[in-house]
Amino acid sequence: MSNYTSRLLFTATILMAGTILLASCSQENTGSPTGSMAENVLSGVVSLDGSSTVYPVSEAMAEEFRNVAPDVRVTVGVSGTGGGFKKFLAGETDINDASRTIKDSEIAEAQANGISYLELPVAYDGLSVVVNPSNTWVDYLTVDELRMIWQPGSIVDSWDDIRAGWPEQPIRLYGPGTDSGTFDYFTEAVNGESGASRPDYTASEDDNVLVQGIIGDENSLGFFGFAYYKANAGRVNVVPVDGGNGPIAPDEVTINDGTYSPLSRPIYIYLSASGAAKPQVRAFVEFYLDMAPSLVSEVGYIPLPESDYIAAKAALANF
């Protein structure tokens, strides 16, 4: 059993009236259960917020879901994983997009607020370190060099501070803000502690802002989700990372098999119990899991093993 499958089975099970409604509405369906049912009966709103890394997947799902449920309005916000959890745990959204797992402090807040939830992994991501295409000297970076650059108190100001022979030019850093799950993951993987980072960099919870910053700055270095690199390949250059077994660049194979280490990770959606009780929300999440293997690839991420999607659907059915 994979770690992701194990995590799926560790969640509160709440049977909602919406489940009964959805089952009754689909009894005579002979085509796609979610699609046919959605066309006939579904309306209302599905609200998502959270990670900009997960956003391309959720936005693609929302666009496709409109084709089968035109009377349902799906809203997808980008507040960062942490910012999204604040809304989710206040009961303001149905689903939170997350590029990390929920923190202990957030679990405590959920319990205090009476928020039950289901964690559903939806794809693999390889957190990508990138530079401007004008950068001709960075062939790879080791994890130790990334730590030297990004650790609290770092004195790296120019490229030659990182490696002898690199130009004596200023290095300008771009990265996710502190509400970002990507920030949390990167700082823990590279600096050994979630949230531990030098503060003097251009930060944004919107990865598109980071992309544009790196495109416009020949001395830039930054990091964000693999889908944003793939969408801008040629406009930004990816940097192979040496985690101890030689430099490895992120791609569909190295992310899936874990050799792109330590920056490969799963990404998630979190569904609240109150959201699951709404027929349109439950139908959207069912649709999300059904479509994930194909749409995840289209937006630039890597699908999970089939067994993980089967486990996710089973967990949803019992939630």
C-alpha positions as CSV (number, residue, x, y, z in Angstrom):
1,M,0.0,0.0,0.0
2,S,1.4,3.4,-1.0
3,N,1.9,6.3,1.5
4,Y,-0.8,8.2,-0.4
5,T,-3.3,5.3,-0.1
6,S,-2.6,5.0,3.6
7,R,-3.2,8.7,4.1
8,L,-6.5,8.4,2.2
9,L,-7.7,5.7,4.6
10,F,-6.9,7.9,7.7
11,T,-9.9,10.2,7.6
12,A,-13.3,10.7,9.3
13,T,-16.1,8.9,7.5
14,I,-19.4,10.8,7.4
15,L,-22.3,9.7,5.3
16,M,-24.2,12.6,3.9
17,A,-27.7,13.0,2.5
18,G,-26.2,14.2,-0.7
19,T,-24.8,10.7,-1.3
20,I,-28.3,9.3,-1.3
21,L,-29.5,12.0,-3.6
22,L,-26.7,11.4,-6.1
23,A,-27.3,7.7,-6.1
24,S,-31.0,8.1,-6.8
25,C,-30.4,10.6,-9.6
26,S,-28.1,8.2,-11.4
27,Q,-30.1,4.9,-11.2
28,E,-31.3,5.1,-14.8
29,N,-28.0,6.5,-16.2
30,T,-26.6,4.3,-18.9
31,G,-23.7,6.6,-19.9
32,S,-21.2,8.5,-17.8
33,P,-22.6,8.6,-14.3
34,T,-21.3,12.0,-13.4
35,G,-21.9,13.6,-16.8
36,S,-25.5,12.4,-17.4
37,M,-26.5,13.1,-13.8
38,A,-24.9,16.5,-13.9
39,E,-26.7,17.6,-17.1
40,N,-30.1,16.6,-15.6
41,V,-30.1,17.8,-12.0
42,L,-27.1,19.7,-10.9
43,S,-27.0,23.5,-10.1
44,G,-25.4,25.8,-7.6
45,V,-21.8,26.7,-6.8
46,V,-18.6,24.7,-6.2
47,S,-15.9,26.9,-4.5
48,L,-12.2,26.1,-4.5
49,D,-9.2,28.1,-3.4
50,G,-5.6,27.5,-2.4
51,S,-2.4,26.5,-4.2
52,S,-1.3,28.1,-7.4
53,T,0.5,24.8,-8.2
54,V,-2.7,22.9,-8.1
55,Y,-4.6,25.7,-9.8
56,P,-4.0,24.5,-13.4
57,V,-5.4,21.1,-12.7
58,S,-8.5,22.5,-10.9
59,E,-9.1,25.1,-13.5
60,A,-9.0,22.5,-16.3
61,M,-11.4,20.3,-14.3
62,A,-13.7,23.3,-13.8
63,E,-13.7,24.0,-17.6
64,E,-14.5,20.4,-18.5
65,F,-17.1,20.1,-15.8
66,R,-19.0,23.0,-17.2
67,N,-19.6,20.9,-20.3
68,V,-21.5,18.2,-18.3
69,A,-23.0,20.6,-15.7
70,P,-23.6,23.9,-17.3
71,D,-25.8,25.1,-14.4
72,V,-23.1,24.7,-11.9
73,R,-20.7,27.6,-11.3
74,V,-17.2,26.4,-10.3
75,T,-15.0,29.2,-8.8
76,V,-11.2,28.5,-8.5
77,G,-9.2,31.0,-6.4
78,V,-5.4,31.3,-5.8
79,S,-4.6,32.3,-2.3
80,G,-1.7,29.8,-1.8
81,T,-2.1,26.6,0.1
82,G,-1.9,28.2,3.5
83,G,-4.2,31.1,2.5
84,G,-6.6,28.6,1.0
85,F,-6.6,26.5,4.2
86,K,-7.6,29.6,6.2
87,K,-10.7,30.0,4.1
88,F,-11.4,26.3,4.0
89,L,-11.1,25.9,7.8
90,A,-13.4,28.9,8.3
91,G,-16.0,27.1,6.2
92,E,-15.8,29.6,3.3
93,T,-14.9,27.1,0.6
94,D,-15.8,23.5,-0.3
95,I,-12.4,22.4,-1.6
96,N,-8.8,23.5,-0.9
97,D,-6.1,23.0,-3.5
98,A,-2.9,22.1,-1.6
99,S,0.7,21.5,-2.7
100,R,1.5,20.0,0.7
101,T,-0.3,18.0,3.4
102,I,-2.3,19.8,6.1
103,K,-0.2,21.0,9.0
104,D,-0.7,20.0,12.6
105,S,-1.8,23.5,13.5
106,E,-4.4,23.4,10.7
107,I,-5.7,20.0,11.9
108,A,-6.2,21.5,15.3
109,E,-8.0,24.4,13.8
110,A,-10.2,22.1,11.8
111,Q,-11.1,20.2,15.0
112,A,-11.8,23.4,16.9
113,N,-14.1,24.6,14.1
114,G,-15.9,21.3,13.6
115,I,-14.6,20.9,10.1
116,S,-14.3,17.3,8.8
117,Y,-12.4,16.8,5.6
118,L,-11.0,14.3,3.1
119,E,-7.5,14.5,1.7
120,L,-7.3,13.3,-1.9
121,P,-3.9,13.2,-3.8
122,V,-4.5,14.1,-7.4
123,A,-1.1,14.2,-9.2
124,Y,2.7,14.2,-8.8
125,D,4.7,17.5,-9.2
126,G,8.4,18.1,-9.5
127,L,9.3,21.4,-7.9
128,S,11.4,23.0,-10.7
129,V,14.4,25.3,-10.2
130,V,14.7,27.7,-13.1
131,V,16.9,30.5,-14.6
132,N,16.6,33.0,-17.4
133,P,17.6,31.6,-20.8
134,S,20.4,34.1,-21.0
135,N,22.1,32.3,-18.1
136,T,24.7,30.1,-19.8
137,W,26.8,29.1,-16.7
138,V,24.4,27.2,-14.4
139,D,24.6,23.6,-15.6
140,Y,23.2,22.2,-12.4
141,L,22.9,22.9,-8.7
142,T,23.4,20.6,-5.7
143,V,21.0,20.6,-2.8
144,D,23.9,22.0,-0.7
145,E,24.2,24.9,-3.1
146,L,20.5,25.5,-3.0
147,R,20.7,25.5,0.8
148,M,23.6,28.0,0.6
149,I,21.5,30.3,-1.5
150,W,18.1,30.0,0.3
151,Q,18.9,29.4,3.9
152,P,18.2,32.0,6.6
153,G,21.2,34.4,6.9
154,S,22.5,33.5,3.5
155,I,25.4,35.7,2.3
156,V,25.0,34.7,-1.3
157,D,24.7,37.9,-3.3
158,S,26.3,37.1,-6.6
159,W,26.8,34.0,-8.8
160,D,30.4,33.6,-8.0
161,D,29.5,33.2,-4.3
162,I,27.9,29.9,-5.2
163,R,30.6,28.4,-7.4
164,A,34.1,29.5,-8.4
165,G,34.3,30.5,-12.0
166,W,30.7,31.7,-12.2
167,P,30.4,35.4,-13.1
168,E,30.6,38.1,-10.5
169,Q,27.0,39.3,-11.2
170,P,24.2,39.8,-8.8
171,I,21.8,37.0,-8.2
172,R,18.1,37.9,-7.9
173,L,15.8,35.4,-6.4
174,Y,12.1,34.6,-7.1
175,G,10.0,32.2,-5.1
176,P,6.6,31.5,-3.6
177,G,5.3,33.5,-0.7
178,T,5.0,32.2,2.8
179,D,1.3,31.2,2.3
180,S,2.4,28.8,-0.4
181,G,2.7,25.0,0.1
182,T,5.5,25.1,-2.5
183,F,7.4,27.4,-0.2
184,D,6.8,25.1,2.8
185,Y,7.9,22.0,0.8
186,F,11.0,23.6,-0.7
187,T,12.2,25.0,2.6
188,E,11.8,21.7,4.4
189,A,13.4,19.7,1.6
190,V,16.3,22.1,1.1
191,N,16.8,24.0,4.4
192,G,15.6,21.2,6.7
193,E,12.8,23.2,8.2
194,S,9.4,24.3,6.8
195,G,9.3,28.0,6.5
196,A,13.0,28.6,7.0
197,S,14.2,30.9,4.3
198,R,16.1,34.1,3.6
199,P,13.5,36.9,3.3
200,D,15.2,39.1,0.6
201,Y,13.6,37.6,-2.5
202,T,10.7,38.5,-4.8
203,A,7.8,36.5,-3.5
204,S,4.3,35.8,-4.9
205,E,1.6,33.1,-4.3
206,D,0.9,33.4,-8.0
207,D,3.4,31.3,-10.0
208,N,2.7,33.3,-13.2
209,V,4.1,36.4,-11.5
210,L,7.3,34.4,-10.7
211,V,7.5,33.2,-14.3
212,Q,7.3,36.7,-15.7
213,G,9.9,38.0,-13.2
214,I,12.4,35.3,-14.3
215,I,11.7,35.9,-18.0
216,G,12.5,39.6,-17.5
217,D,15.6,39.2,-15.4
218,E,18.8,37.6,-16.8
219,N,20.3,37.2,-13.3
220,S,17.2,35.5,-11.9
221,L,16.9,32.2,-10.1
222,G,13.6,30.9,-8.9
223,F,11.4,27.8,-8.3
224,F,7.8,26.8,-8.8
225,G,5.6,23.8,-9.9
226,F,6.6,21.7,-12.9
227,A,3.5,22.6,-15.0
228,Y,4.6,26.3,-15.0
229,Y,8.0,25.3,-16.2
230,K,6.5,23.1,-19.0
231,A,4.2,25.8,-20.1
232,N,7.1,28.2,-20.4
233,A,9.9,26.0,-21.6
234,G,12.3,28.0,-23.7
235,R,11.2,31.2,-21.9
236,V,12.8,29.8,-18.7
237,N,15.5,27.1,-18.4
238,V,15.2,24.3,-15.9
239,V,18.2,23.6,-13.7
240,P,19.0,19.9,-13.0
241,V,19.4,19.2,-9.2
242,D,21.9,16.9,-7.7
243,G,20.4,15.3,-4.6
244,G,23.3,13.0,-4.1
245,N,23.1,10.7,-7.2
246,G,24.2,13.2,-9.8
247,P,22.3,16.0,-11.6
248,I,18.8,15.1,-12.6
249,A,16.3,17.3,-14.4
250,P,12.6,17.0,-13.7
251,D,10.5,15.3,-16.3
252,E,7.6,12.8,-16.5
253,V,9.9,9.8,-15.7
254,T,12.2,11.2,-13.0
255,I,9.3,12.8,-11.1
256,N,7.2,9.6,-11.3
257,D,9.9,7.3,-10.2
258,G,11.3,9.6,-7.5
259,T,14.8,9.9,-8.9
260,Y,14.2,13.7,-9.1
261,S,14.9,14.0,-5.4
262,P,14.2,15.6,-3.0
263,L,11.9,17.9,-5.0
264,S,9.3,15.4,-6.2
265,R,6.0,15.4,-4.3
266,P,2.3,14.7,-4.6
267,I,-0.3,17.5,-4.8
268,Y,-3.8,17.4,-3.3
269,I,-7.3,18.6,-3.0
270,Y,-9.1,18.7,0.4
271,L,-12.9,18.2,0.5
272,S,-14.9,19.4,3.5
273,A,-17.8,17.3,4.8
274,S,-20.2,20.2,4.3
275,G,-19.0,20.4,0.7
276,A,-19.5,16.7,0.2
277,A,-23.1,17.1,1.3
278,K,-23.8,19.3,-1.7
279,P,-24.7,17.2,-4.8
280,Q,-22.9,19.5,-7.2
281,V,-19.7,19.5,-5.1
282,R,-19.6,15.7,-4.7
283,A,-20.3,15.3,-8.4
284,F,-17.4,17.7,-9.2
285,V,-15.0,15.7,-7.1
286,E,-16.1,12.4,-8.6
287,F,-15.6,14.0,-12.0
288,Y,-12.1,15.3,-10.9
289,L,-10.9,11.8,-9.9
290,D,-12.3,10.3,-13.1
291,M,-10.7,12.8,-15.3
292,A,-7.4,13.2,-13.4
293,P,-5.3,10.7,-15.3
294,S,-5.9,12.5,-18.6
295,L,-6.2,16.1,-17.6
296,V,-3.3,16.0,-15.2
297,S,-1.0,15.1,-18.1
298,E,-2.5,17.8,-20.3
299,V,-1.7,20.6,-17.8
300,G,1.9,19.4,-17.3
301,Y,1.8,17.2,-14.2
302,I,2.2,13.5,-13.7
303,P,-0.7,11.2,-13.0
304,L,-0.7,9.0,-9.9
305,P,-0.7,5.2,-10.1
306,E,-4.1,3.8,-10.9
307,S,-4.3,2.2,-7.5
308,D,-4.1,5.6,-5.8
309,Y,-7.1,6.9,-7.9
310,I,-9.0,3.8,-7.0
311,A,-8.3,4.3,-3.3
312,A,-9.3,8.0,-3.6
313,K,-12.7,7.1,-5.2
314,A,-13.3,4.5,-2.5
315,A,-12.5,7.0,0.2
316,L,-14.8,9.5,-1.4
317,A,-17.6,7.0,-1.7
318,N,-17.5,6.4,2.1
319,F,-17.2,10.1,3.0
